[in-house]
Each structure stands twice: as C-alpha cells, then as structure tokens.
Amino acid sequence: MPTDYLEDQQDVLAQELTRMVRIATVNPPGRDYKGMVDHLASRLRQLQMKPVVHRVPEDEVEAAGVDPQ
C-alpha cells in the first residue's frame, strides 16, 4: 500500500521537506527560484531521472518584476 511506503520513509521524507523549506522562495517576487530548481533537478538526477529546466526569457522575468536569484 502507498501508506506503507510513506510510513517506512517518514524520516527521509521529513529531511527532504526540511531542505526544501530552507530555500527562501519568497513569492512575490520569486526570490531564489533558481536555488529550488537546482535542488529539485539534483534530487531527480539522484533518482535516475532526466529533468529538463525550462527558463522564462529574461525580458519577461524583468517585466514581471521577479527576482530569480
């Protein structure tokens, strides 16, 4: 059952959530999204997945007033 997996992995999942919450993705203005994207892409690669990061054109980011750093 899926709940068995969640119970068995509770500590690992809590540690990963803690790491993600520490990344200050303030919205708005979208601060440190790159940090979160980098973290998630790294984790997916560790799971043998091949993440593809799609970047928003810089002029659209600036027009929206987002700080991707």
ABEGO torsion letter per residue (X at the ends): XAAAAAAAAAAAAAAAAAAAAABBBBOOAGBGAAAAAAAAAAAAAAAGBBBBBBBBBAAAAAAAGBBAX
